[in-house]
Amino acid sequence: MSNSSKRSTVYFEPEVHQALRLKAAFTHRSVSDLVNEAVRNVLQEDQEDLETFGNRINEPTITYEELLNDLKAHGKL
């Protein structure tokens, strides 16, 4: 952990906390390292999702009703 790290209090469900502590011990890592990695992964997924949304912004859209009608017309419903 670097000197510029910030401290925060996080409340875990008891079972999640136990699993996290066991994983930390098993992998020889700290709970903080595991939590930081998990948060970074979620933020990366969000960034990828936003990029995908941006790439698809110009795609045509249809309403739910139009989708159902199309599925019915093609024998899918």
Secondary structure as GFF3:
##gff-version 3
##sequence-region A 1 77
A	DSSP	alpha_helix	14	27	.	.	.	ID=ss1
A	DSSP	alpha_helix	31	55	.	.	.	ID=ss2
A	DSSP	alpha_helix	64	73	.	.	.	ID=ss3
###
